[in-house]
């Protein structure tokens, strides 16, 4: 298949397979909510640092505790912790399902077994993704925030090194881009999958135009996620502030929070299409490239020239 055919086929599968979109939608909601929590929290901390009055690690939690009943505080903390764990782990769970179901659809098989694919491939997906944890924007912002608050004297050097590791992780992640597909489709171990991905990318690096096109889709999703993560909290706070002029503060901010959740649900619907589309492109690309003969294999049965 040509790159154009792969993209067309991936979009056809994305539109046709509801099971794929359901997994993508649930994963997008979890990822968006987690990013909003992390970036909102870290933005508050960084803003306090820039104002010259950095807050402590548990200042926000202690402030809530001092201004709310004990039962509300502990219920709130436990709920937030449970949600963070679910939002952190569920995208790993869904990735194996999206890859496997996309491969089945491409092969003309019945598209079912998403839960089995998700559970069976969860730990490999989690391990591969977390190997490159320094290549995630939320992790980068969190570590920079911690450095600025607790070790400001080494911040310039530490942040510079952190940015170097961030770029390095992105580069290595690029060469290991097919590792997850290798695990799900070929049922091989993590180490062999990383090695196979690196070899596959190196072997067909000449198709750079196609790979750049794929990364445009990734970049588009990152930009859209960033805009959503920044705008939704701002919209919630703005709406809540305006509503407090006409109603009690608790009611106003409760309505604003509900509106924020609706915005997350709507945004995640579009993210689901983009996430499934992008992942299916990678899946089909891997399946097509894996069919080709490895370039370092030499046919020993061929006749050698006479000396």
N, C-alpha and C positions, 0 to 999 in steps of 0.2 A: 504494500500500500504506500502511496505517496503521502507526504505531509498533509496536503490538502484533503486527501481522502480520509486520513486518520482523524483530522479535526472535524470533518463533516460527520463521520461515523460516531465520534464521541458525542457530538451535539445531538445526534439522532437518539443515541442510547439515553442521554440525560433527559430528553423530553419524553421518551417512551416509558422508561422504567420508574414506576412510582416508588418501589421499594428503595431504590437508590436515593431518590430525593428525600424520602422519609428519614433515612439514616443521615443524609447530609444536612437536613433541616435541624434535627435534634442536635447534631454536633455543632452546627453554626450557632444555635442559641446558647449552648454551653460555653463555647469559645468566646462569644461576644460578651456574655455576662461576666466571665472571668476576667477578660481584658479590661472591661469597664471598672470592675472592683480594683484591680491591681493598679491601673494607671491613674484612677481617681485618687486612690490612697497615696500613691507616690507623688503625684502632682501637688497634693496638699503639703506633704512633707518637704518637697523641694522648694515650694513657694515660701514656707516658713523659714527655710534656710536663707533664701535670697533676701528676706526681710530683716535678717540679722537676729532672728529669735527662733532657732530651730527647736521643734517640739521633740519630746522623747519618743522612744519606741512604742510605748503603750499609752501615750497621752490621750489619743482619741478614745481608746477603750475606757480609760479611767474617767474621762469627761462624761461618757455615756453612763458609766456606773454611778457617778455622783448625782446625775440628774434624772435617773429613772429608778423605779422600784427594782429590788433584787430579782424578782421573778422575771421581769421583762428583760433585764440585762443578761441573765444567764440564758434565757430562751433565745435572745437575739444572737449572742456569741455562738451558741451551739448550732443554731440554724445557719449562720454565716459559714462556720467551719465545715459543716456537712455539705453545703452548697459548693464551697470551693473545691472540696475533694471530688465531688461528682463532676463539676465543670472541668476540672483538671484531667480526670481519667476518661471521661466519656468520649472525647475526640479520638483517643487512642483506640478505644473499643470499636468505634464506628469505622475507622480507617480500613481494617481488615475486611469488613463487610462490604464497603464500597468498592474496594479493589476486586474482591472475589466475585461479587454480583456483576460488576462491569465486565469482567473476563468471561463469565458465563453467558451474558447477553451477546458479547462479541462472537462467541463460539456457537451461538444458536441453541444453547441449553436453556432449560427451564430456570428462570431467575427466582430461586428460593434458597433457603438455608442461611439467611443473613445473620441470624443470632448465633448459629454454630460457627460461622466464619469469624464473627466478631470475638467470641469467647476464645476460640482455638488460637487465634492470632494476636490476642491482646498483649501478652508479655513481649513477644518479639517486636510488635509495633511500638510499645512503650519504650523498650530498650533502645531501639534505633533512633527514635525521636529524641530521647533524653540524652543520647550521646552528644548531640549537637545543641544542647540547651543554651550555650553561650551565643548561638546564632539567632536567638529570639529577642525581639524588641522589648517585650515586657520584662524579661530577665535582665536585659541591659539597663533599663531604667531603674529597676529595683536595686541592683548592685551599685549603680552610680549614686542613688539616693542614700544608701547605707554608708558609702565612702564619704560623701559630703557631710553627713551628720556626725559620724564617729571618728573619722580620720581626715579632717580637712587639710592637715599639713602635708599629706602625701597625695592629695586629690589630683593635682595635675599629672603626675607620673602614673598613678594608678588608673585614672580614667583613660589616658593615652594607651596604656598597655591593654586595657579592657577593650577599647575600640579596635585595636590590632587583632586581638583574639576573636572579636565579633566578626570582622571581615574574613579572618582565616577559617572560622567555623562555617561561614556561608560558602566559601570556596570548596571546602571538603564536602559539605552537604551537597553541593552541585554534582560532584563526582560519585556520590553515593545515592543519587536520586532514585535509582531503580532497585535499591535494596529491599524496600517494603514489598514491591511487586514480586521480587524473586522469592521472598519468604512465603507469601500467600499462594502464588501460582505454582511454584516448583517445590514447595515444602522443604526448603533447605535451611540450614542453621544461619544464625545472624552473621557470624564471621565469613562464611562462604558467600552469603548474600552481599555483604559489603564489598568483598573482593570481586565478585561477579559484576556488580554494578560499576565499579571503578574500571574494570576491563572493558565493559560494554561501552561506556562513555568515551574512553580513550580510543577505542577501535573505530567509532563512528563520529568522532569529534568534527569531521569535515562537514557534517550536516549542521553547521553552526547557525544557519539562518532559521532552521526549524527549532533548535533549542532556544534561540533568542526569542522566537515567537512564543514558545511555551512560558518563558520567564516573564514575558509581558503580561500574560494572564495572571501569574503569581503576583507580580508587582501591582497590577490593577486591584487584586483582592486585598493586598496589604494596604494600599491607599484607601480603599473604601472602608476597610475595617478601622483604620486610624481615624478617618473622618467621623465614622459612627461612634467610636469609643469616646471621641472628644465632644461631639455635638450632643449626644443623648444626655449625659450628666448635666451639661450646660442648660439644655432645654428643660430638664426636670427641675433644676434649681431656679431657673428663671420663672417657670410657670408657678412653682410653689411660692416663690416670693410675691408674685403678683396676686395669687389667690388669697394670701394672708391679709390683704387689705380689706377683703369682704367677708372672711370667715376665720374661724379659729386656726391657729398655726398647725395643729395636728391634722385637722381635716384638709387644710390646703395642701400640705406636703404629702398626705396620703393620696389625694387625687393626682398630684404631680407624679408620684411614684407609679401609680397605675398607668398613667399616660406613658411614662418611660418604658414600662414593661410592654405596652402595646407597640411602641416604636421599635423595641428590640425584636419583637415577634415579626413585625413587618420587614425590618431590615434583614433578619435571619432568613426569611423566605427567599430573598434575592441572593443572599450569600450562599444558600444551599445549592442553587443552580450553578453558580460560579465554581463552588468547591467541588461538586460532583463532576462538572465539565472538565475542570483542570485535572482532577485525579484520573478521570477516564482517559484523557489524552495520554497521560503518563503510562497508564495500564496498557493501552493499545500499542503505544510506541515500544514498550518493553516486549510485548508479545510478538511484534513484528521483527524487532531486532534480534530477539533470542532465537528466531528460526534460522537466522543466517549462520553460516559456518564461522567459527572463531578464527580470527586472522592469524593467530600464532600457531595454528594447527597445520602441520605439513603432512601431505599424503605420502607415506613411505612406500605405497604401492606404485607410485608413478615411476616411470623409467628415468634413470639418471643419465645424463650425457656421458658418453664414453670419453675417457681421458686420453 
